[in-house]
Amino acid sequence: MKLSNYKHFLRNPYLYPHLFRILIRKIKYMIFSSKVEIERASAESRTIAENWCIKNEIPIIEALSTLDIEYDKDYFKNKFQSVLNDANERVSDCPYKLGGPGNLSLIYQILESLNAKNVIETGVAYGWSSLSILCFFDNRDSCRLWSIDKPYVGIDNSNWVGCAVPKELHKNWSLLRMADTEGIPKATNLSKHTDFIHYDSDKSIEGRMFAYPRLFDNLRNGGILISDDISDNVGFKRFCEEMNLNPLIIKDGNKYQGIIKK
């Protein structure tokens, strides 16, 4: 990590615990593993995960039909075209590249099927998934989205995180600006029994194995957890095997997502 990135952490005391964990992880790797060994292990993990995803992938329409959802890829756009247009304008003004929009229809239709009222998401960036969730919550009573997002290392993007979401939809939103290790316990304590969880933050194996058990334990029976980028490493595969879960594996674009119904 560059010196400027360390300075970024030092200017933000609430990120000190996360900085400490990064340093411990780097020291551990320096002591017990060579760079070559780390890179080889990472490549092997990705290959195993990719092969597992390829073997178990099913078409998204088929996957959602098992959840009694008639999937329509344009569902969100058709319902909220003007909202999307306004969001795209705000995002275009952002001086930082924070990530793509993902599948907003997938999220929205799952929320409809669950009649969701309590949602947790990790990883916000522009706030595209947040927008889908908060559009669903609009004009519904007693709904809350808890979003967890730590500042990007080395850039001051605090005013742009969640910029896709218009101010009038903020009423049902709690944005926790902290790392997963602090944010997930706080969100699960506040949310109690969650209807839907969208995981799109720390993609390391360590990060996943910290987050998944805590989030899944908080999910109500019948609730749904979606995790993005599950072919990056064996973290999602390992969690499902340890918990004896049979996830739905779908491919959206060039990335794999895992869907678990509790």
C-alpha positions as CSV (number, residue, x, y, z in Angstrom):
1,M,0.0,0.0,0.0
2,K,1.3,3.4,-1.0
3,L,2.5,6.0,1.7
4,S,-0.4,8.3,0.6
5,N,-2.9,5.6,1.4
6,Y,-1.5,5.2,4.9
7,K,-1.8,9.0,5.4
8,H,-5.5,8.7,4.3
9,F,-6.1,6.1,7.1
10,L,-4.2,8.3,9.6
11,R,-6.4,11.3,8.8
12,N,-9.5,9.2,9.6
13,P,-9.3,7.7,13.1
14,Y,-12.5,5.7,12.7
15,L,-10.5,3.6,10.1
16,Y,-7.7,2.8,12.5
17,P,-9.1,-0.7,13.3
18,H,-9.2,-1.5,9.6
19,L,-5.6,-0.2,9.1
20,F,-4.5,-2.4,12.0
21,R,-6.0,-5.5,10.3
22,I,-4.3,-4.7,7.0
23,L,-1.0,-4.3,8.7
24,I,-1.4,-7.6,10.6
25,R,-2.4,-9.4,7.4
26,K,0.7,-8.0,5.5
27,I,3.1,-8.9,8.3
28,K,1.7,-12.4,8.5
29,Y,2.1,-12.8,4.8
30,M,5.7,-11.4,4.9
31,I,6.6,-13.8,7.7
32,F,4.9,-17.0,6.5
33,S,4.6,-16.7,2.8
34,S,6.7,-15.5,-0.2
35,K,5.1,-13.2,-2.8
36,V,5.2,-16.1,-5.3
37,E,3.4,-18.4,-2.9
38,I,0.7,-15.9,-2.2
39,E,0.2,-15.3,-5.9
40,R,0.1,-19.0,-6.6
41,A,-2.5,-19.6,-3.8
42,S,-4.6,-16.7,-5.1
43,A,-4.6,-18.1,-8.6
44,E,-5.5,-21.6,-7.5
45,S,-8.3,-20.3,-5.3
46,R,-9.7,-18.3,-8.3
47,T,-9.5,-21.3,-10.6
48,I,-11.3,-23.6,-8.1
49,A,-14.0,-21.0,-7.6
50,E,-14.4,-20.3,-11.4
51,N,-14.7,-24.0,-12.2
52,W,-17.3,-24.5,-9.4
53,C,-19.3,-21.6,-10.7
54,I,-19.2,-22.9,-14.3
55,K,-20.3,-26.3,-13.2
56,N,-23.2,-25.1,-11.1
57,E,-24.4,-22.0,-13.1
58,I,-28.0,-22.0,-14.2
59,P,-29.8,-19.3,-16.3
60,I,-31.1,-16.4,-14.3
61,I,-34.6,-16.9,-15.4
62,E,-34.5,-20.5,-14.2
63,A,-32.9,-19.5,-11.0
64,L,-35.5,-16.9,-10.1
65,S,-38.3,-19.2,-11.2
66,T,-37.3,-21.5,-8.3
67,L,-38.0,-18.5,-6.1
68,D,-41.4,-18.0,-7.7
69,I,-40.1,-14.8,-9.5
70,E,-40.9,-14.2,-13.2
71,Y,-37.6,-12.4,-14.0
72,D,-37.7,-9.4,-16.4
73,K,-34.3,-7.7,-17.0
74,D,-35.9,-4.4,-17.9
75,Y,-38.3,-4.4,-14.9
76,F,-36.6,-1.7,-12.9
77,K,-35.9,0.5,-15.9
78,N,-39.5,0.3,-17.1
79,K,-40.8,1.4,-13.7
80,F,-38.3,4.1,-12.9
81,Q,-36.9,5.4,-16.1
82,S,-37.0,9.1,-15.0
83,V,-35.3,8.1,-11.6
84,L,-32.6,6.3,-13.6
85,N,-32.0,9.3,-15.9
86,D,-31.6,11.7,-12.9
87,A,-29.3,9.2,-11.2
88,N,-27.1,8.9,-14.3
89,E,-26.7,12.7,-14.4
90,R,-25.6,12.8,-10.8
91,V,-23.2,9.9,-11.3
92,S,-21.7,11.5,-14.4
93,D,-20.6,14.5,-12.3
94,C,-18.6,12.3,-9.9
95,P,-14.8,12.8,-10.4
96,Y,-14.1,9.2,-9.3
97,K,-14.8,5.8,-10.8
98,L,-16.6,3.8,-8.2
99,G,-18.1,0.8,-10.0
100,G,-21.0,-0.3,-12.3
101,P,-24.7,-0.4,-11.6
102,G,-25.2,-4.1,-11.3
103,N,-28.6,-5.8,-11.8
104,L,-31.2,-3.4,-10.4
105,S,-34.1,-5.5,-11.7
106,L,-32.9,-8.6,-9.9
107,I,-32.7,-6.8,-6.6
108,Y,-36.0,-5.1,-7.0
109,Q,-37.9,-8.2,-8.0
110,I,-36.5,-10.2,-5.1
111,L,-37.6,-7.4,-2.7
112,E,-41.1,-7.6,-4.2
113,S,-41.2,-11.3,-3.7
114,L,-40.2,-11.0,-0.1
115,N,-42.2,-7.9,0.7
116,A,-39.0,-6.8,2.3
117,K,-38.8,-4.2,5.0
118,N,-35.4,-4.8,6.5
119,V,-32.3,-4.9,4.2
120,I,-28.6,-4.8,4.7
121,E,-26.1,-4.2,1.9
122,T,-22.3,-4.0,2.1
123,G,-20.5,-1.9,-0.5
124,V,-22.3,1.2,-1.8
125,A,-20.1,3.1,-4.3
126,Y,-22.4,5.2,-6.4
127,G,-25.4,3.6,-4.7
128,W,-27.0,1.8,-7.6
129,S,-28.2,-1.1,-5.5
130,S,-29.2,1.3,-2.8
131,L,-31.3,3.1,-5.3
132,S,-33.1,0.0,-6.3
133,I,-33.8,-0.9,-2.7
134,L,-34.9,2.6,-1.7
135,C,-37.2,2.9,-4.7
136,F,-38.9,-0.2,-3.5
137,F,-39.2,1.2,0.1
138,D,-40.7,4.5,-1.1
139,N,-44.3,4.9,0.1
140,R,-44.0,1.8,2.3
141,D,-44.1,2.0,6.0
142,S,-41.5,0.9,8.6
143,C,-38.8,0.0,6.1
144,R,-35.0,0.5,6.6
145,L,-31.9,-0.1,4.5
146,W,-28.6,-0.3,6.4
147,S,-25.7,0.2,4.0
148,I,-22.1,-0.3,5.0
149,D,-19.3,1.4,3.0
150,K,-15.8,2.5,4.1
151,P,-14.1,5.3,2.2
152,Y,-12.0,4.3,-0.7
153,V,-8.3,4.2,0.1
154,G,-6.4,7.3,-1.0
155,I,-9.3,9.3,-2.3
156,D,-11.8,11.7,-0.6
157,N,-15.0,10.4,-2.1
158,S,-17.1,10.9,1.0
159,N,-19.5,13.3,-0.7
160,W,-20.0,11.0,-3.7
161,V,-20.8,7.7,-2.0
162,G,-24.4,6.9,-2.7
163,C,-24.8,9.9,-5.1
164,A,-27.2,7.9,-7.4
165,V,-29.8,8.1,-4.7
166,P,-31.9,11.3,-4.7
167,K,-32.4,13.1,-1.4
168,E,-36.1,12.4,-1.2
169,L,-35.3,8.6,-0.8
170,H,-32.9,9.1,2.1
171,K,-35.6,8.8,4.7
172,N,-35.4,5.0,4.9
173,W,-31.6,4.9,4.7
174,S,-28.9,4.5,7.3
175,L,-25.4,4.7,5.7
176,L,-22.7,3.4,8.0
177,R,-19.3,4.8,6.9
178,M,-17.0,2.1,8.3
179,A,-15.3,-1.2,7.4
180,D,-17.3,-4.5,7.4
181,T,-15.7,-5.6,10.6
182,E,-17.3,-2.7,12.5
183,G,-20.3,-2.1,10.2
184,I,-21.7,-5.6,9.9
185,P,-22.0,-6.2,13.7
186,K,-23.6,-2.7,14.0
187,A,-26.0,-3.2,11.2
188,T,-27.1,-6.7,12.3
189,N,-27.6,-5.5,15.8
190,L,-29.9,-2.7,14.5
191,S,-31.7,-4.8,11.9
192,K,-32.3,-7.9,14.0
193,H,-34.1,-10.1,11.5
194,T,-33.3,-9.1,7.9
195,D,-35.3,-9.9,4.8
196,F,-32.7,-9.4,2.2
197,I,-28.9,-9.0,2.2
198,H,-26.7,-7.9,-0.7
199,Y,-23.0,-8.5,-0.2
200,D,-20.6,-6.5,-2.4
201,S,-17.7,-5.3,-0.3
202,D,-14.6,-7.1,1.0
203,K,-13.9,-9.8,-1.6
204,S,-11.0,-11.4,0.2
205,I,-11.5,-14.9,1.6
206,E,-10.9,-13.5,5.1
207,G,-13.4,-10.8,4.5
208,R,-16.0,-13.2,3.2
209,M,-15.6,-15.7,6.0
210,F,-16.0,-12.9,8.5
211,A,-19.1,-11.5,6.9
212,Y,-21.1,-14.4,5.6
213,P,-21.8,-16.2,8.9
214,R,-22.8,-13.0,10.7
215,L,-25.1,-11.8,7.9
216,F,-26.6,-15.3,7.3
217,D,-27.3,-15.7,11.0
218,N,-29.2,-12.3,10.9
219,L,-31.3,-13.4,7.9
220,R,-34.9,-14.4,8.7
221,N,-36.1,-17.8,7.6
222,G,-37.2,-17.4,4.0
223,G,-34.9,-14.4,3.5
224,I,-32.4,-14.2,0.7
225,L,-28.7,-13.3,0.6
226,I,-27.0,-12.4,-2.7
227,S,-23.2,-12.2,-3.0
228,D,-21.4,-10.7,-5.9
229,D,-18.1,-11.8,-7.6
230,I,-18.2,-15.3,-6.1
231,S,-15.7,-16.6,-8.6
232,D,-12.9,-14.4,-7.3
233,N,-11.9,-17.0,-4.7
234,V,-13.2,-19.9,-2.8
235,G,-14.7,-17.9,0.0
236,F,-18.4,-18.2,-1.0
237,K,-17.9,-21.9,-2.0
238,R,-16.3,-22.7,1.3
239,F,-19.1,-20.9,3.3
240,C,-21.8,-22.8,1.5
241,E,-20.0,-26.2,2.0
242,E,-19.4,-25.5,5.7
243,M,-23.1,-24.6,6.1
244,N,-24.4,-27.4,3.9
245,L,-26.1,-24.8,1.6
246,N,-27.2,-25.3,-2.0
247,P,-26.9,-21.8,-3.6
248,L,-28.3,-20.7,-6.9
249,I,-25.3,-19.7,-9.1
250,I,-26.1,-17.2,-11.9
251,K,-23.9,-15.2,-14.3
252,D,-24.6,-11.6,-14.9
253,G,-22.4,-10.2,-17.6
254,N,-18.9,-11.6,-17.0
255,K,-19.4,-12.1,-13.2
256,Y,-21.0,-14.8,-11.1
257,Q,-23.4,-14.2,-8.3
258,G,-24.6,-16.6,-5.6
259,I,-28.1,-16.6,-4.2
260,I,-29.0,-18.3,-1.0
261,K,-32.5,-18.6,0.4
262,K,-32.6,-19.4,4.1
